[in-house]
Amino acid sequence: VTVHAVREGTVVFPKCPLLRVHGPIGLAQLLETSLLNLVNFASLVTTNAARMRLAAGPDCRLLEFGLRRAQGPDGGVSASRYAFVGGFDGTSNVLAGKIFRDLPVSGTHGHSYVQAHRSREDLPADCILNGVDIAEAALQWRGELGYEEGAALHE
């Protein structure tokens, strides 16, 4: 069996084949479902990412945050890569960044951790990260954003 394919990241227009499989029909048919599954998901995510990049323009930073909503754990890792191929600048998926070393990791934190604390007194005393008191930094940002001084962290 021989498989010919366009190179990853190549722009392909409608009705142009992405893959050609040459070989005995029975073997080619067995490969068809797996190949279509791999190519369809990749082209779906990459095409959507490219459309978002075009809509946002070149100066807007786009980050992918889809891990929690992906179709399975491997779908989340591959979708992070496909979004990057489609023009996104990075992902919040740390595992994808580790596997694909050219994929920058950036983003967010566990929101469930924040929601698990109703006040500053609920936080551990050692909320220091890289020399920054995280609770103090959060309170400072709350003040800059106009929240009342001394209001609960979780309202």
Buried (B, 14 or more C-beta within 10 A) or exposed (E): EEEEEBEEEEEEEEEEEBBEBEEEEEEBEEBEEEBEEEBEBBBEBBBBBBEBBEEEEEEEEBBBBBBEEBEEEEBBBBBBBBBBBBBBBBBBBEBBBEEBEEBBBEBEEEEEEEEEBEEBEEBEEEBEEEEEEBBEEBBEEBEEEEBEEEEEBEE
